[in-house]
Amino acid sequence: MLSKNKIQLIKSLERRKERKKQNLFVAEGPKLVGELLTVDAPALIVCSPAWFLQNKHLLPSTTTTDIVTDDELRRASLQQHPQEVIALFHPRYGTADLNEAAADDLVLALDGIQDPGNLGTIVRLADWFGIRHIFCSEGTADIYNPKAVQATMGAIGRVALQYGDLAAQLRAFAGPIFGTHLCGDDIYRAPLSHRGVIVMGNEGKGISDEISALVTQRLFIPPYPSGSDRVESLNVAIATAITCAEFRRRAGE
């Protein structure tokens, strides 16, 4: 039987304050937990008997495991539709130096991304396009928010995120800094680099003035057809996908 204290612990991790206090975050579902098990050992596993039988060989001896009923899983879950397994992991933030991370590759810089779903999707996109480092402003959403973790689909285990004074890091960066902007150069015609920093801004306000002043090349994703009536802007995760795809396409030419 799953204890009341463990249910309360799992539920509490929906809040950023408790995640920091406990140094834990929640991952749910066979796909996500399976991905994270390949890179780290969980502190706690709460699972169905069927999941345990299929995956017990993956669990380290140090992991506390509770095999539970469907009702217990439902009461502990943060999801509307629980999926066989809940796991608690310790967060792992990146510690890379920006100049070293972007010396011969692309990195992403996120300036005030607020929506956890957008953030998690961007991490998943970074994994798809082989981008291993993301530098976040202090005002960016917490990657270990349960909604963000779920949206990464396990990519959080392969992409390192770190939070800090993004403006200070960019000022000290010696390479090109690209930023999406409505008044930028057409991304399909502008010269691009296989290395440097790609800055993506807040969902409503875009890149802040402080960070925008540090961008060395502004890029614009043009609508089609040009001049037609359209929405004001793209969702930041979609814009990130288009931008990363074009950078990687050019690198392969």
Secondary structure, DSSP 8 states (H G I E B T S, - for coil): ---HHHHHHHHHTTSHHHHHHHT-EEEESHHHHHHHHTT---SEEEE-HHHHHHHGGGS-TTSEEEE--HHHHHHH-SSSS--SEEEEE--------HHHHTSSSEEEEEES---HHHHHHHHHHHHHTT--EEEEETTS--TTSHHHHHHHTTGGGTSEEEEE-HHHHHHT--S-EEEEEEEEEETTTS---SSEEEEEEBTTTBS-HHHHTT-SEEEE---SSTT----S---HHHHHHHHHHHHHHHHT-
